[in-house]
């Protein structure tokens, strides 16, 4: 008697994951999921139009001044975009409710942050980076590509925190390393002198409050 071969555990796991993703959706759910992609890209583009003075607030504290520049932290700082991109792709194809929750949360947080940048613009006094090592060069590249405005609340902090919270909802085994990497991104904002501690606090509060609200509304699971 011929026996049917059992599917490999890895392929069974993959099929199970894909059943919860966008490929299994139909109708309005799929339309909304796909529409969120250009919505995210378009919302991100608004950032540059607000990235200028004059500033109305300056949030540096003595503790901010005491913190050193740690050039190697340019790596987690620059990792934000790929971190978000890879995470959203996995959510989209594996757990579409988590994807929609993360995408909507990010868009809401962007617009709340943009309101601060428009009405209560902030400024960071950045040091001259004199090192000749590759990481110091990376910090100079960061400075050249981003003006010292749009600081409170920190989008690096809020967006990375949103991704970590949704990884925790997706799978806590992945949520732990995601939280660790997010912590490095958050720390990098002050250790490459792109933000102040108050910017981090604002970003954390904004990300946590908005994530909890959107997760409940969208019933992300």
C-alpha positions in Angstrom: 0.0 0.0 0.0 1.3 3.4 -1.0 1.5 5.8 1.9 1.2 9.6 1.4 4.3 11.4 2.5 3.7 13.7 5.4 4.5 17.4 4.7 7.6 18.7 6.3 7.1 20.6 9.6 8.6 23.7 8.0 6.1 23.7 5.1 3.2 23.1 7.5 4.3 26.0 9.6 4.6 28.2 6.6 1.1 27.3 5.3 -0.3 28.0 8.7 1.3 31.4 8.8 0.2 32.4 5.3 -3.5 31.5 6.2 -3.5 34.5 8.5 -1.9 36.8 6.0 -3.0 39.1 3.2 -2.9 36.3 0.6 -5.9 34.7 2.3 -7.9 37.9 2.3 -10.7 38.9 0.0 -12.8 42.0 -0.5 -12.4 45.2 1.6 -9.9 43.6 4.0 -7.4 43.1 1.2 -8.1 46.6 -0.3 -7.5 48.3 3.0 -4.3 46.2 3.6 -2.9 47.1 0.2 -4.0 50.8 0.5 -2.0 51.2 3.7 1.3 50.6 1.7 1.1 53.9 -0.3 -0.5 55.6 2.7 2.7 54.8 4.8 5.0 56.0 2.1 3.1 59.2 1.5 2.9 60.0 5.2 6.6 59.5 5.6 7.2 62.0 2.8 5.6 64.8 4.8 8.5 64.7 7.2 10.9 66.6 5.0 8.6 69.6 4.5 8.5 70.2 8.2 12.2 69.7 8.9 13.2 73.3 9.3 13.2 76.2 11.8 12.5 78.3 13.6 12.2 76.2 16.7 9.9 77.1 19.6 11.3 74.7 22.2 14.8 73.5 23.2 14.8 70.5 25.5 18.4 69.9 26.4 19.2 69.1 30.0 22.5 68.7 31.9 22.1 64.9 31.6 21.8 65.3 27.8 25.0 67.3 27.8 26.7 64.6 29.9 25.9 61.8 27.6 28.8 60.9 25.2 28.7 60.4 21.5 29.1 56.7 20.9 29.7 56.4 17.1 28.9 52.6 16.9 25.3 53.5 17.7 25.0 54.9 14.2 24.3 51.3 13.2 21.0 50.8 15.2 20.0 54.4 14.3 20.3 53.7 10.6 18.6 50.3 10.9 15.1 51.9 11.6 13.8 51.9 8.0 14.8 48.2 7.2 13.6 47.2 10.6 10.2 48.7 9.9 10.1 47.4 6.3 10.9 43.8 7.1 8.6 43.7 10.0 5.6 45.1 8.1 6.2 42.6 5.2 6.2 39.7 7.7 3.1 41.0 9.4 1.3 41.5 6.0 1.9 38.0 4.8 1.6 36.2 8.2 -0.8 38.1 10.4 -2.6 40.7 8.5 -4.5 42.1 11.5 -1.2 42.8 13.2 0.0 44.5 10.0 -3.1 46.7 9.8 -2.8 47.7 13.5 0.9 48.5 13.1 0.4 50.5 9.9 -2.5 52.5 11.3 -0.7 53.2 14.5 2.4 54.4 12.7 0.3 56.8 10.5 -1.5 58.2 13.5 1.7 58.7 15.4 3.3 60.4 12.3 0.5 62.9 12.1 0.5 63.7 15.8 4.2 64.2 15.6 3.8 66.4 12.6 1.4 68.6 14.6 4.2 69.1 17.2 6.8 69.9 14.5 4.4 72.4 12.9 3.2 74.2 16.0 5.9 73.5 18.5 9.1 72.9 16.6 12.1 71.6 18.5 15.9 71.8 17.9 18.9 69.8 18.8 22.4 71.3 19.1 24.6 68.7 17.4 28.3 68.5 18.1 31.1 68.4 15.5 32.1 64.8 14.8 35.8 64.8 14.3 36.6 61.0 14.4 38.0 59.3 11.3 36.5 55.9 12.0 33.7 54.5 9.8 31.1 54.9 12.5 31.9 58.6 13.0 31.6 58.9 9.2 28.1 57.4 9.5 27.1 60.0 12.0 28.3 62.8 9.7 26.1 61.2 7.0 23.1 61.2 9.3 23.7 64.9 10.1 24.0 65.7 6.4 20.8 64.0 5.5 18.6 65.3 8.4 18.2 68.8 9.7 18.4 69.3 13.6 14.7 69.8 13.8 11.6 67.5 14.1 12.9 66.2 17.4 10.0 66.2 19.9 8.6 63.6 20.0 11.2 61.3 18.6 9.9 59.3 15.6 12.8 56.9 15.8 11.6 56.1 19.3 7.9 55.9 18.6 8.1 54.0 15.3 10.5 51.4 16.6 8.5 51.0 19.7 5.3 50.4 17.7 7.1 47.7 15.8 8.4 46.0 19.0 4.9 46.0 20.5 3.4 44.4 17.5 6.1 41.8 17.3 5.2 41.0 20.9 1.6 40.6 19.9 2.7 38.5 16.9 5.0 36.1 18.7 6.6 36.7 22.1 9.6 34.6 21.1 10.4 37.2 18.5 9.1 40.0 20.6 12.0 39.7 23.0 14.9 40.2 20.5 12.7 42.9 18.8 12.4 44.7 22.1 16.2 44.5 22.6 16.9 45.9 19.1 14.3 48.6 19.7 16.0 49.6 22.9 19.3 50.0 21.0 17.5 52.2 18.4 16.0 54.3 21.2 19.4 54.6 22.9 21.0 55.5 19.6 18.9 58.7 19.3 20.7 60.3 22.2 24.1 58.6 21.7 24.5 60.0 18.2 23.1 63.3 19.4 20.0 63.4 17.2 17.6 63.7 20.1 17.3 64.7 23.8 15.9 62.5 26.6 12.6 64.4 26.5 12.2 63.4 22.9 12.5 59.8 23.9 10.0 60.1 26.7 7.5 61.8 24.3 8.0 59.1 21.7 7.5 56.2 24.1 4.3 57.7 25.6 2.9 58.4 22.2 3.7 55.0 20.8 2.4 53.0 23.8 -0.9 54.9 24.1 -1.6 54.9 20.3 -0.7 51.2 20.0 -3.0 50.1 22.8 -5.8 52.1 21.4 -5.4 50.9 17.8 -4.9 47.3 18.8 -8.2 47.3 20.7 -10.1 49.0 17.8 -8.7 46.7 15.1 -8.7 43.6 17.4 -5.2 42.8 16.3 -4.4 39.2 17.3 
